[in-house]
């Protein structure tokens, strides 16, 4: 006979993945465009507006690439190395 009912211990809910972050990763990795009017479309659109004042490029040139190309580590836009030795946004 139990005088005090034992409470069931509930596990805290697992954190849910951020759908905006998933949509941005799908765009960056697979080229899937997010739905217009969503937060992901706004975040990707802000990249082109100039959210990054000075790009911080990292070279990601592949073996078969003709030009040296890279990605900005701050805003994520693709950049290429031009003839003057400067990284320029594509
Ligand atoms: Zn940038």
PDB file of the backbone (N, CA, C, O) and the ligand in Angstrom, with CONECT records:
HET     ZN  A 101       1
ATOM      1  N   UNK A   1       0.840  -1.172   0.000  1.00  0.00           N
ATOM      2  CA  UNK A   1       0.000   0.000   0.000  1.00  0.00           C
ATOM      3  C   UNK A   1       0.888   1.238   0.000  1.00  0.00           C
ATOM      4  O   UNK A   1       1.747   1.403   0.866  1.00  0.00           O
ATOM      5  N   UNK A   2       0.666   2.109  -0.989  1.00  0.00           N
ATOM      6  CA  UNK A   2       1.475   3.312  -1.127  1.00  0.00           C
ATOM      7  C   UNK A   2       0.691   4.498  -0.579  1.00  0.00           C
ATOM      8  O   UNK A   2      -0.449   4.754  -0.967  1.00  0.00           O
ATOM      9  N   UNK A   3       1.332   5.201   0.322  1.00  0.00           N
ATOM     10  CA  UNK A   3       0.670   6.389   0.859  1.00  0.00           C
ATOM     11  C   UNK A   3       0.937   7.623   0.000  1.00  0.00           C
ATOM     12  O   UNK A   3       0.095   8.513  -0.119  1.00  0.00           O
ATOM     13  N   UNK A   4       2.151   7.653  -0.603  1.00  0.00           N
ATOM     14  CA  UNK A   4       2.520   8.777  -1.443  1.00  0.00           C
ATOM     15  C   UNK A   4       2.744   8.277  -2.859  1.00  0.00           C
ATOM     16  O   UNK A   4       3.673   7.514  -3.122  1.00  0.00           O
ATOM     17  N   UNK A   5       1.893   8.708  -3.757  1.00  0.00           N
ATOM     18  CA  UNK A   5       2.105   8.244  -5.137  1.00  0.00           C
ATOM     19  C   UNK A   5       3.417   8.812  -5.692  1.00  0.00           C
ATOM     20  O   UNK A   5       3.736   9.991  -5.540  1.00  0.00           O
ATOM     21  N   UNK A   6       4.129   7.941  -6.320  1.00  0.00           N
ATOM     22  CA  UNK A   6       5.398   8.361  -6.891  1.00  0.00           C
ATOM     23  C   UNK A   6       5.146   9.097  -8.201  1.00  0.00           C
ATOM     24  O   UNK A   6       4.403   8.631  -9.063  1.00  0.00           O
ATOM     25  N   UNK A   7       5.772  10.237  -8.326  1.00  0.00           N
ATOM     26  CA  UNK A   7       5.614  11.003  -9.561  1.00  0.00           C
ATOM     27  C   UNK A   7       6.514  10.416 -10.643  1.00  0.00           C
ATOM     28  O   UNK A   7       7.650  10.007 -10.403  1.00  0.00           O
ATOM     29  N   UNK A   8       5.962  10.397 -11.810  1.00  0.00           N
ATOM     30  CA  UNK A   8       6.795   9.915 -12.919  1.00  0.00           C
ATOM     31  C   UNK A   8       7.741  11.042 -13.335  1.00  0.00           C
ATOM     32  O   UNK A   8       7.356  12.207 -13.440  1.00  0.00           O
ATOM     33  N   UNK A   9       8.958  10.659 -13.559  1.00  0.00           N
ATOM     34  CA  UNK A   9       9.947  11.654 -13.980  1.00  0.00           C
ATOM     35  C   UNK A   9       9.891  11.793 -15.491  1.00  0.00           C
ATOM     36  O   UNK A   9      10.145  10.851 -16.241  1.00  0.00           O
ATOM     37  N   UNK A  10       9.558  12.978 -15.897  1.00  0.00           N
ATOM     38  CA  UNK A  10       9.465  13.233 -17.332  1.00  0.00           C
ATOM     39  C   UNK A  10      10.791  13.769 -17.834  1.00  0.00           C
ATOM     40  O   UNK A  10      11.417  14.627 -17.212  1.00  0.00           O
ATOM     41  N   UNK A  11      11.194  13.252 -18.952  1.00  0.00           N
ATOM     42  CA  UNK A  11      12.407  13.747 -19.590  1.00  0.00           C
ATOM     43  C   UNK A  11      12.111  15.100 -20.223  1.00  0.00           C
ATOM     44  O   UNK A  11      11.021  15.306 -20.756  1.00  0.00           O
ATOM     45  N   UNK A  12      13.047  16.004 -20.172  1.00  0.00           N
ATOM     46  CA  UNK A  12      12.809  17.263 -20.877  1.00  0.00           C
ATOM     47  C   UNK A  12      12.726  17.000 -22.375  1.00  0.00           C
ATOM     48  O   UNK A  12      13.421  16.128 -22.897  1.00  0.00           O
ATOM     49  N   UNK A  13      11.887  17.743 -23.054  1.00  0.00           N
ATOM     50  CA  UNK A  13      11.734  17.483 -24.486  1.00  0.00           C
ATOM     51  C   UNK A  13      13.037  17.750 -25.225  1.00  0.00           C
ATOM     52  O   UNK A  13      13.805  18.647 -24.877  1.00  0.00           O
ATOM     53  N   UNK A  14      13.257  16.957 -26.235  1.00  0.00           N
ATOM     54  CA  UNK A  14      14.464  17.127 -27.042  1.00  0.00           C
ATOM     55  C   UNK A  14      14.386  18.457 -27.777  1.00  0.00           C
ATOM     56  O   UNK A  14      13.311  18.845 -28.235  1.00  0.00           O
ATOM     57  N   UNK A  15      15.496  19.153 -27.895  1.00  0.00           N
ATOM     58  CA  UNK A  15      15.454  20.426 -28.611  1.00  0.00           C
ATOM     59  C   UNK A  15      15.093  20.198 -30.073  1.00  0.00           C
ATOM     60  O   UNK A  15      15.574  19.269 -30.722  1.00  0.00           O
ATOM     61  N   UNK A  16      14.241  21.066 -30.558  1.00  0.00           N
ATOM     62  CA  UNK A  16      13.795  20.943 -31.945  1.00  0.00           C
ATOM     63  C   UNK A  16      14.788  21.635 -32.870  1.00  0.00           C
ATOM     64  O   UNK A  16      15.366  22.660 -32.509  1.00  0.00           O
ATOM     65  N   UNK A  17      14.982  21.087 -34.038  1.00  0.00           N
ATOM     66  CA  UNK A  17      15.876  21.753 -34.986  1.00  0.00           C
ATOM     67  C   UNK A  17      15.239  23.042 -35.493  1.00  0.00           C
ATOM     68  O   UNK A  17      14.020  23.141 -35.637  1.00  0.00           O
ATOM     69  N   UNK A  18      16.088  24.020 -35.756  1.00  0.00           N
ATOM     70  CA  UNK A  18      15.617  25.317 -36.226  1.00  0.00           C
ATOM     71  C   UNK A  18      15.304  25.218 -37.725  1.00  0.00           C
ATOM     72  O   UNK A  18      16.215  25.002 -38.524  1.00  0.00           O
ATOM     73  N   UNK A  19      14.037  25.371 -38.117  1.00  0.00           N
ATOM     74  CA  UNK A  19      13.714  25.218 -39.547  1.00  0.00           C
ATOM     75  C   UNK A  19      14.357  26.296 -40.422  1.00  0.00           C
ATOM     76  O   UNK A  19      14.639  26.056 -41.596  1.00  0.00           O
ATOM     77  N   UNK A  20      14.588  27.478 -39.854  1.00  0.00           N
ATOM     78  CA  UNK A  20      15.248  28.522 -40.634  1.00  0.00           C
ATOM     79  C   UNK A  20      16.689  28.124 -40.939  1.00  0.00           C
ATOM     80  O   UNK A  20      17.154  28.276 -42.068  1.00  0.00           O
ATOM     81  N   UNK A  21      17.387  27.619 -39.939  1.00  0.00           N
ATOM     82  CA  UNK A  21      18.770  27.188 -40.136  1.00  0.00           C
ATOM     83  C   UNK A  21      18.850  26.033 -41.128  1.00  0.00           C
ATOM     84  O   UNK A  21      19.770  25.959 -41.942  1.00  0.00           O
ATOM     85  N   UNK A  22      17.866  25.129 -41.048  1.00  0.00           N
ATOM     86  CA  UNK A  22      17.834  24.001 -41.980  1.00  0.00           C
ATOM     87  C   UNK A  22      17.634  24.511 -43.406  1.00  0.00           C
ATOM     88  O   UNK A  22      18.289  24.031 -44.331  1.00  0.00           O
ATOM     89  N   UNK A  23      16.731  25.485 -43.591  1.00  0.00           N
ATOM     90  CA  UNK A  23      16.476  26.017 -44.925  1.00  0.00           C
ATOM     91  C   UNK A  23      17.707  26.732 -45.468  1.00  0.00           C
ATOM     92  O   UNK A  23      17.994  26.646 -46.662  1.00  0.00           O
ATOM     93  N   UNK A  24      18.443  27.443 -44.601  1.00  0.00           N
ATOM     94  CA  UNK A  24      19.656  28.125 -45.051  1.00  0.00           C
ATOM     95  C   UNK A  24      20.717  27.094 -45.434  1.00  0.00           C
ATOM     96  O   UNK A  24      21.405  27.264 -46.440  1.00  0.00           O
ATOM     97  N   UNK A  25      20.855  26.042 -44.655  1.00  0.00           N
ATOM     98  CA  UNK A  25      21.828  24.994 -45.000  1.00  0.00           C
ATOM     99  C   UNK A  25      21.436  24.288 -46.299  1.00  0.00           C
ATOM    100  O   UNK A  25      22.303  23.957 -47.108  1.00  0.00           O
ATOM    101  N   UNK A  26      20.136  24.054 -46.503  1.00  0.00           N
ATOM    102  CA  UNK A  26      19.702  23.442 -47.758  1.00  0.00           C
ATOM    103  C   UNK A  26      20.042  24.335 -48.938  1.00  0.00           C
ATOM    104  O   UNK A  26      20.418  23.849 -50.005  1.00  0.00           O
ATOM    105  N   UNK A  27      19.909  25.644 -48.745  1.00  0.00           N
ATOM    106  CA  UNK A  27      20.274  26.571 -49.823  1.00  0.00           C
ATOM    107  C   UNK A  27      21.766  26.534 -50.082  1.00  0.00           C
ATOM    108  O   UNK A  27      22.190  26.475 -51.237  1.00  0.00           O
ATOM    109  N   UNK A  28      22.577  26.567 -49.024  1.00  0.00           N
ATOM    110  CA  UNK A  28      24.022  26.631 -49.196  1.00  0.00           C
ATOM    111  C   UNK A  28      24.591  25.324 -49.735  1.00  0.00           C
ATOM    112  O   UNK A  28      25.509  25.339 -50.556  1.00  0.00           O
ATOM    113  N   UNK A  29      24.062  24.211 -49.288  1.00  0.00           N
ATOM    114  CA  UNK A  29      24.649  22.929 -49.664  1.00  0.00           C
ATOM    115  C   UNK A  29      24.061  22.353 -50.944  1.00  0.00           C
ATOM    116  O   UNK A  29      24.783  21.776 -51.758  1.00  0.00           O
ATOM    117  N   UNK A  30      22.753  22.509 -51.125  1.00  0.00           N
ATOM    118  CA  UNK A  30      22.096  21.846 -52.244  1.00  0.00           C
ATOM    119  C   UNK A  30      21.495  22.814 -53.259  1.00  0.00           C
ATOM    120  O   UNK A  30      21.031  22.378 -54.312  1.00  0.00           O
ATOM    121  N   UNK A  31      21.492  24.111 -52.971  1.00  0.00           N
ATOM    122  CA  UNK A  31      20.941  25.087 -53.904  1.00  0.00           C
ATOM    123  C   UNK A  31      19.435  25.171 -53.886  1.00  0.00           C
ATOM    124  O   UNK A  31      18.844  25.717 -54.818  1.00  0.00           O
ATOM    125  N   UNK A  32      18.798  24.652 -52.863  1.00  0.00           N
ATOM    126  CA  UNK A  32      17.333  24.700 -52.777  1.00  0.00           C
ATOM    127  C   UNK A  32      16.927  26.089 -52.299  1.00  0.00           C
ATOM    128  O   UNK A  32      17.352  26.535 -51.233  1.00  0.00           O
ATOM    129  N   UNK A  33      16.102  26.772 -53.093  1.00  0.00           N
ATOM    130  CA  UNK A  33      15.667  28.119 -52.738  1.00  0.00           C
ATOM    131  C   UNK A  33      14.597  28.039 -51.646  1.00  0.00           C
ATOM    132  O   UNK A  33      13.681  27.223 -51.750  1.00  0.00           O
ATOM    133  N   UNK A  34      14.695  28.871 -50.601  1.00  0.00           N
ATOM    134  CA  UNK A  34      13.650  28.868 -49.574  1.00  0.00           C
ATOM    135  C   UNK A  34      12.375  29.521 -50.087  1.00  0.00           C
ATOM    136  O   UNK A  34      12.395  30.257 -51.074  1.00  0.00           O
ATOM    137  N   UNK A  35      11.269  29.244 -49.407  1.00  0.00           N
ATOM    138  CA  UNK A  35       9.988  29.822 -49.800  1.00  0.00           C
ATOM    139  C   UNK A  35      10.059  31.334 -49.632  1.00  0.00           C
ATOM    140  O   UNK A  35      10.585  31.818 -48.630  1.00  0.00           O
ATOM    141  N   UNK A  36       9.540  32.084 -50.594  1.00  0.00           N
ATOM    142  CA  UNK A  36       9.549  33.543 -50.456  1.00  0.00           C
ATOM    143  C   UNK A  36       8.728  33.982 -49.249  1.00  0.00           C
ATOM    144  O   UNK A  36       7.676  33.415 -48.955  1.00  0.00           O
ATOM    145  N   UNK A  37       9.221  34.987 -48.567  1.00  0.00           N
ATOM    146  CA  UNK A  37       8.525  35.524 -47.411  1.00  0.00           C
ATOM    147  C   UNK A  37       8.884  34.861 -46.104  1.00  0.00           C
ATOM    148  O   UNK A  37       8.358  35.245 -45.059  1.00  0.00           O
ATOM    149  N   UNK A  38       9.757  33.883 -46.129  1.00  0.00           N
ATOM    150  CA  UNK A  38      10.156  33.210 -44.894  1.00  0.00           C
ATOM    151  C   UNK A  38      11.413  33.872 -44.332  1.00  0.00           C
ATOM    152  O   UNK A  38      12.073  34.667 -45.000  1.00  0.00           O
ATOM    153  N   UNK A  39      11.721  33.521 -43.088  1.00  0.00           N
ATOM    154  CA  UNK A  39      12.912  34.076 -42.450  1.00  0.00           C
ATOM    155  C   UNK A  39      14.180  33.630 -43.168  1.00  0.00           C
ATOM    156  O   UNK A  39      15.159  34.374 -43.229  1.00  0.00           O
ATOM    157  N   UNK A  40      14.161  32.419 -43.708  1.00  0.00           N
ATOM    158  CA  UNK A  40      15.333  31.920 -44.433  1.00  0.00           C
ATOM    159  C   UNK A  40      15.544  32.723 -45.711  1.00  0.00           C
ATOM    160  O   UNK A  40      16.682  33.046 -46.051  1.00  0.00           O
ATOM    161  N   UNK A  41      14.471  33.051 -46.424  1.00  0.00           N
ATOM    162  CA  UNK A  41      14.606  33.850 -47.642  1.00  0.00           C
ATOM    163  C   UNK A  41      15.132  35.242 -47.302  1.00  0.00           C
ATOM    164  O   UNK A  41      15.920  35.809 -48.059  1.00  0.00           O
ATOM    165  N   UNK A  42      14.703  35.790 -46.172  1.00  0.00           N
ATOM    166  CA  UNK A  42      15.191  37.106 -45.748  1.00  0.00           C
ATOM    167  C   UNK A  42      16.683  37.036 -45.405  1.00  0.00           C
ATOM    168  O   UNK A  42      17.454  37.914 -45.793  1.00  0.00           O
ATOM    169  N   UNK A  43      17.081  36.001 -44.684  1.00  0.00           N
ATOM    170  CA  UNK A  43      18.490  35.873 -44.291  1.00  0.00           C
ATOM    171  C   UNK A  43      19.384  35.721 -45.507  1.00  0.00           C
ATOM    172  O   UNK A  43      20.466  36.305 -45.560  1.00  0.00           O
ATOM    173  N   UNK A  44      18.945  34.946 -46.479  1.00  0.00           N
ATOM    174  CA  UNK A  44      19.749  34.754 -47.688  1.00  0.00           C
ATOM    175  C   UNK A  44      19.736  36.022 -48.530  1.00  0.00           C
ATOM    176  O   UNK A  44      20.742  36.367 -49.150  1.00  0.00           O
ATOM    177  N   UNK A  45      18.604  36.716 -48.556  1.00  0.00           N
ATOM    178  CA  UNK A  45      18.530  37.968 -49.298  1.00  0.00           C
ATOM    179  C   UNK A  45      19.404  39.053 -48.693  1.00  0.00           C
ATOM    180  O   UNK A  45      19.947  39.887 -49.417  1.00  0.00           O
ATOM    181  N   UNK A  46      19.545  39.050 -47.374  1.00  0.00           N
ATOM    182  CA  UNK A  46      20.392  40.060 -46.726  1.00  0.00           C
ATOM    183  C   UNK A  46      21.866  39.870 -47.046  1.00  0.00           C
ATOM    184  O   UNK A  46      22.656  40.808 -46.937  1.00  0.00           O
ATOM    185  N   UNK A  47      22.232  38.669 -47.437  1.00  0.00           N
ATOM    186  CA  UNK A  47      23.630  38.448 -47.813  1.00  0.00           C
ATOM    187  C   UNK A  47      24.011  39.322 -49.002  1.00  0.00           C
ATOM    188  O   UNK A  47      25.118  39.857 -49.066  1.00  0.00           O
ATOM    189  N   UNK A  48      23.086  39.456 -49.934  1.00  0.00           N
ATOM    190  CA  UNK A  48      23.373  40.214 -51.151  1.00  0.00           C
ATOM    191  C   UNK A  48      23.315  41.714 -50.910  1.00  0.00           C
ATOM    192  O   UNK A  48      23.897  42.487 -51.670  1.00  0.00           O
ATOM    193  N   UNK A  49      22.623  42.129 -49.867  1.00  0.00           N
ATOM    194  CA  UNK A  49      22.455  43.558 -49.621  1.00  0.00           C
ATOM    195  C   UNK A  49      23.746  44.187 -49.132  1.00  0.00           C
ATOM    196  O   UNK A  49      23.984  45.371 -49.370  1.00  0.00           O
ATOM    197  N   UNK A  50      24.556  43.440 -48.472  1.00  0.00           N
ATOM    198  CA  UNK A  50      25.787  43.994 -47.940  1.00  0.00           C
ATOM    199  C   UNK A  50      25.840  43.897 -46.442  1.00  0.00           C
ATOM    200  O   UNK A  50      26.334  44.806 -45.776  1.00  0.00           O
ATOM    201  N   UNK A  51      25.340  42.813 -45.902  1.00  0.00           N
ATOM    202  CA  UNK A  51      25.371  42.627 -44.464  1.00  0.00           C
ATOM    203  C   UNK A  51      26.795  42.480 -43.944  1.00  0.00           C
ATOM    204  O   UNK A  51      27.042  42.623 -42.747  1.00  0.00           O
ATOM    205  N   UNK A  52      27.724  42.196 -44.839  1.00  0.00           N
ATOM    206  CA  UNK A  52      29.115  42.003 -44.460  1.00  0.00           C
ATOM    207  C   UNK A  52      29.918  43.148 -45.080  1.00  0.00           C
ATOM    208  O   UNK A  52      29.982  43.264 -46.304  1.00  0.00           O
ATOM    209  N   UNK A  53      30.523  43.983 -44.259  1.00  0.00           N
ATOM    210  CA  UNK A  53      31.253  45.133 -44.804  1.00  0.00           C
ATOM    211  C   UNK A  53      32.603  44.726 -45.379  1.00  0.00           C
ATOM    212  O   UNK A  53      33.012  45.253 -46.413  1.00  0.00           O
ATOM    213  N   UNK A  54      33.284  43.824 -44.749  1.00  0.00           N
ATOM    214  CA  UNK A  54      34.559  43.328 -45.245  1.00  0.00           C
ATOM    215  C   UNK A  54      34.500  41.816 -45.250  1.00  0.00           C
ATOM    216  O   UNK A  54      34.359  41.186 -44.202  1.00  0.00           O
ATOM    217  N   UNK A  55      34.607  41.242 -46.426  1.00  0.00           N
ATOM    218  CA  UNK A  55      34.526  39.797 -46.530  1.00  0.00           C
ATOM    219  C   UNK A  55      35.772  39.151 -45.940  1.00  0.00           C
ATOM    220  O   UNK A  55      36.870  39.703 -46.004  1.00  0.00           O
ATOM    221  N   UNK A  56      35.580  37.987 -45.375  1.00  0.00           N
ATOM    222  CA  UNK A  56      36.679  37.178 -44.840  1.00  0.00           C
ATOM    223  C   UNK A  56      36.695  35.869 -45.614  1.00  0.00           C
ATOM    224  O   UNK A  56      36.147  34.870 -45.148  1.00  0.00           O
ATOM    225  N   UNK A  57      37.324  35.862 -46.804  1.00  0.00           N
ATOM    226  CA  UNK A  57      37.218  34.684 -47.663  1.00  0.00           C
ATOM    227  C   UNK A  57      38.089  33.518 -47.208  1.00  0.00           C
ATOM    228  O   UNK A  57      39.161  33.689 -46.626  1.00  0.00           O
ATOM    229  N   UNK A  58      37.589  32.358 -47.495  1.00  0.00           N
ATOM    230  CA  UNK A  58      38.337  31.111 -47.321  1.00  0.00           C
ATOM    231  C   UNK A  58      38.312  30.416 -48.669  1.00  0.00           C
ATOM    232  O   UNK A  58      37.251  30.251 -49.270  1.00  0.00           O
ATOM    233  N   UNK A  59      39.478  30.011 -49.143  1.00  0.00           N
ATOM    234  CA  UNK A  59      39.545  29.414 -50.470  1.00  0.00           C
ATOM    235  C   UNK A  59      38.993  28.006 -50.450  1.00  0.00           C
ATOM    236  O   UNK A  59      39.366  27.197 -49.600  1.00  0.00           O
ATOM    237  N   UNK A  60      38.103  27.712 -51.385  1.00  0.00           N
ATOM    238  CA  UNK A  60      37.508  26.375 -51.499  1.00  0.00           C
ATOM    239  C   UNK A  60      37.662  25.861 -52.927  1.00  0.00           C
ATOM    240  O   UNK A  60      36.826  25.097 -53.409  1.00  0.00           O
ATOM    241  N   UNK A  61      38.725  26.280 -53.599  1.00  0.00           N
ATOM    242  CA  UNK A  61      38.940  25.878 -54.983  1.00  0.00           C
ATOM    243  C   UNK A  61      39.104  24.368 -55.072  1.00  0.00           C
ATOM    244  O   UNK A  61      39.888  23.762 -54.342  1.00  0.00           O
ATOM    245  N   UNK A  62      38.348  23.784 -55.981  1.00  0.00           N
ATOM    246  CA  UNK A  62      38.455  22.350 -56.194  1.00  0.00           C
ATOM    247  C   UNK A  62      39.555  22.039 -57.186  1.00  0.00           C
ATOM    248  O   UNK A  62      40.157  22.948 -57.758  1.00  0.00           O
ATOM    249  N   UNK A  63      39.818  20.764 -57.391  1.00  0.00           N
ATOM    250  CA  UNK A  63      40.903  20.370 -58.291  1.00  0.00           C
ATOM    251  C   UNK A  63      40.596  20.719 -59.736  1.00  0.00           C
ATOM    252  O   UNK A  63      41.509  21.065 -60.485  1.00  0.00           O
ATOM    253  N   UNK A  64      39.342  20.638 -60.148  1.00  0.00           N
ATOM    254  CA  UNK A  64      38.992  20.896 -61.536  1.00  0.00           C
ATOM    255  C   UNK A  64      38.578  22.327 -61.824  1.00  0.00           C
ATOM    256  O   UNK A  64      38.215  22.637 -62.958  1.00  0.00           O
ATOM    257  N   UNK A  65      38.620  23.209 -60.834  1.00  0.00           N
ATOM    258  CA  UNK A  65      38.163  24.578 -61.039  1.00  0.00           C
ATOM    259  C   UNK A  65      39.201  25.380 -61.825  1.00  0.00           C
ATOM    260  O   UNK A  65      40.405  25.255 -61.601  1.00  0.00           O
ATOM    261  N   UNK A  66      38.704  26.208 -62.754  1.00  0.00           N
ATOM    262  CA  UNK A  66      39.589  27.027 -63.577  1.00  0.00           C
ATOM    263  C   UNK A  66      40.052  28.265 -62.824  1.00  0.00           C
ATOM    264  O   UNK A  66      41.191  28.700 -62.988  1.00  0.00           O
ATOM    265  N   UNK A  67      39.176  28.838 -61.996  1.00  0.00           N
ATOM    266  CA  UNK A  67      39.536  30.037 -61.240  1.00  0.00           C
ATOM    267  C   UNK A  67      39.585  29.703 -59.757  1.00  0.00           C
ATOM    268  O   UNK A  67      38.984  28.730 -59.300  1.00  0.00           O
ATOM    269  N   UNK A  68      40.306  30.521 -59.023  1.00  0.00           N
ATOM    270  CA  UNK A  68      40.362  30.323 -57.577  1.00  0.00           C
ATOM    271  C   UNK A  68      39.109  30.936 -56.970  1.00  0.00           C
ATOM    272  O   UNK A  68      38.849  32.125 -57.156  1.00  0.00           O
ATOM    273  N   UNK A  69      38.356  30.164 -56.271  1.00  0.00           N
ATOM    274  CA  UNK A  69      37.123  30.657 -55.670  1.00  0.00           C
ATOM    275  C   UNK A  69      37.101  30.330 -54.186  1.00  0.00           C
ATOM    276  O   UNK A  69      37.861  29.499 -53.689  1.00  0.00           O
ATOM    277  N   UNK A  70      36.191  31.024 -53.497  1.00  0.00           N
ATOM    278  CA  UNK A  70      36.114  30.837 -52.055  1.00  0.00           C
ATOM    279  C   UNK A  70      34.752  31.215 -51.527  1.00  0.00           C
ATOM    280  O   UNK A  70      33.832  31.523 -52.285  1.00  0.00           O
ATOM    281  N   UNK A  71      34.640  31.185 -50.220  1.00  0.00           N
ATOM    282  CA  UNK A  71      33.413  31.559 -49.529  1.00  0.00           C
ATOM    283  C   UNK A  71      33.767  32.535 -48.418  1.00  0.00           C
ATOM    284  O   UNK A  71      34.809  32.403 -47.776  1.00  0.00           O
ATOM    285  N   UNK A  72      32.906  33.506 -48.196  1.00  0.00           N
ATOM    286  CA  UNK A  72      33.102  34.429 -47.091  1.00  0.00           C
ATOM    287  C   UNK A  72      32.641  33.745 -45.807  1.00  0.00           C
ATOM    288  O   UNK A  72      31.532  33.216 -45.737  1.00  0.00           O
ATOM    289  N   UNK A  73      33.497  33.761 -44.804  1.00  0.00           N
ATOM    290  CA  UNK A  73      33.146  33.090 -43.549  1.00  0.00           C
ATOM    291  C   UNK A  73      32.167  33.897 -42.724  1.00  0.00           C
ATOM    292  O   UNK A  73      31.583  33.371 -41.776  1.00  0.00           O
ATOM    293  N   UNK A  74      31.973  35.157 -43.059  1.00  0.00           N
ATOM    294  CA  UNK A  74      31.029  35.980 -42.289  1.00  0.00           C
ATOM    295  C   UNK A  74      29.629  35.928 -42.863  1.00  0.00           C
ATOM    296  O   UNK A  74      28.662  35.700 -42.137  1.00  0.00           O
ATOM    297  N   UNK A  75      29.514  36.144 -44.193  1.00  0.00           N
ATOM    298  CA  UNK A  75      28.172  36.228 -44.777  1.00  0.00           C
ATOM    299  C   UNK A  75      27.846  35.030 -45.665  1.00  0.00           C
ATOM    300  O   UNK A  75      26.680  34.843 -46.013  1.00  0.00           O
ATOM    301  N   UNK A  76      28.813  34.223 -46.040  1.00  0.00           N
ATOM    302  CA  UNK A  76      28.533  32.997 -46.760  1.00  0.00           C
ATOM    303  C   UNK A  76      28.396  33.122 -48.256  1.00  0.00           C
ATOM    304  O   UNK A  76      28.058  32.141 -48.919  1.00  0.00           O
ATOM    305  N   UNK A  77      28.649  34.306 -48.823  1.00  0.00           N
ATOM    306  CA  UNK A  77      28.491  34.438 -50.269  1.00  0.00           C
ATOM    307  C   UNK A  77      29.745  33.917 -50.968  1.00  0.00           C
ATOM    308  O   UNK A  77      30.837  33.961 -50.401  1.00  0.00           O
ATOM    309  N   UNK A  78      29.592  33.428 -52.189  1.00  0.00           N
ATOM    310  CA  UNK A  78      30.767  32.973 -52.936  1.00  0.00           C
ATOM    311  C   UNK A  78      31.581  34.164 -53.432  1.00  0.00           C
ATOM    312  O   UNK A  78      31.018  35.182 -53.836  1.00  0.00           O
ATOM    313  N   UNK A  79      32.888  34.036 -53.402  1.00  0.00           N
ATOM    314  CA  UNK A  79      33.799  35.070 -53.885  1.00  0.00           C
ATOM    315  C   UNK A  79      34.819  34.411 -54.804  1.00  0.00           C
ATOM    316  O   UNK A  79      35.112  33.222 -54.682  1.00  0.00           O
ATOM    317  N   UNK A  80      35.350  35.205 -55.722  1.00  0.00           N
ATOM    318  CA  UNK A  80      36.391  34.705 -56.619  1.00  0.00           C
ATOM    319  C   UNK A  80      37.593  35.623 -56.525  1.00  0.00           C
ATOM    320  O   UNK A  80      37.464  36.794 -56.166  1.00  0.00           O
ATOM    321  N   UNK A  81      38.751  35.095 -56.844  1.00  0.00           N
ATOM    322  CA  UNK A  81      39.984  35.876 -56.846  1.00  0.00           C
ATOM    323  C   UNK A  81      40.147  36.477 -58.233  1.00  0.00           C
ATOM    324  O   UNK A  81      40.277  35.753 -59.220  1.00  0.00           O
ATOM    325  N   UNK A  82      40.140  37.816 -58.304  1.00  0.00           N
ATOM    326  CA  UNK A  82      40.235  38.453 -59.617  1.00  0.00           C
ATOM    327  C   UNK A  82      41.702  38.631 -60.025  1.00  0.00           C
ATOM    328  O   UNK A  82      42.617  38.217 -59.312  1.00  0.00           O
ATOM    329  N   UNK A  83      41.900  39.260 -61.197  1.00  0.00           N
ATOM    330  CA  UNK A  83      43.257  39.398 -61.744  1.00  0.00           C
ATOM    331  C   UNK A  83      44.147  40.287 -60.890  1.00  0.00           C
ATOM    332  O   UNK A  83      45.370  40.152 -60.925  1.00  0.00           O
ATOM    333  N   UNK A  84      43.547  41.198 -60.120  1.00  0.00           N
ATOM    334  CA  UNK A  84      44.337  42.095 -59.277  1.00  0.00           C
ATOM    335  C   UNK A  84      44.705  41.476 -57.944  1.00  0.00           C
ATOM    336  O   UNK A  84      45.366  42.121 -57.130  1.00  0.00           O
ATOM    337  N   UNK A  85      44.297  40.251 -57.703  1.00  0.00           N
ATOM    338  CA  UNK A  85      44.633  39.570 -56.449  1.00  0.00           C
ATOM    339  C   UNK A  85      43.674  39.861 -55.326  1.00  0.00           C
ATOM    340  O   UNK A  85      43.975  39.571 -54.168  1.00  0.00           O
ATOM    341  N   UNK A  86      42.516  40.433 -55.638  1.00  0.00           N
ATOM    342  CA  UNK A  86      41.524  40.732 -54.613  1.00  0.00           C
ATOM    343  C   UNK A  86      40.353  39.758 -54.729  1.00  0.00           C
ATOM    344  O   UNK A  86      39.996  39.313 -55.820  1.00  0.00           O
ATOM    345  N   UNK A  87      39.770  39.441 -53.579  1.00  0.00           N
ATOM    346  CA  UNK A  87      38.580  38.610 -53.570  1.00  0.00           C
ATOM    347  C   UNK A  87      37.390  39.491 -53.850  1.00  0.00           C
ATOM    348  O   UNK A  87      37.208  40.515 -53.192  1.00  0.00           O
ATOM    349  N   UNK A  88      36.580  39.117 -54.809  1.00  0.00           N
ATOM    350  CA  UNK A  88      35.398  39.886 -55.175  1.00  0.00           C
ATOM    351  C   UNK A  88      34.175  38.994 -55.116  1.00  0.00           C
ATOM    352  O   UNK A  88      34.227  37.812 -55.455  1.00  0.00           O
ATOM    353  N   UNK A  89      33.061  39.591 -54.672  1.00  0.00           N
ATOM    354  CA  UNK A  89      31.808  38.840 -54.596  1.00  0.00           C
ATOM    355  C   UNK A  89      31.321  38.523 -55.999  1.00  0.00           C
ATOM    356  O   UNK A  89      31.444  39.336 -56.915  1.00  0.00           O
ATOM    357  N   UNK A  90      30.771  37.342 -56.149  1.00  0.00           N
ATOM    358  CA  UNK A  90      30.276  36.905 -57.461  1.00  0.00           C
ATOM    359  C   UNK A  90      28.914  37.494 -57.685  1.00  0.00           C
ATOM    360  O   UNK A  90      28.304  37.260 -58.728  1.00  0.00           O
TER     361      UNK A  90
HETATM  362 ZN    ZN A 101      31.192  38.601 -46.410  1.00  0.00          ZN
END
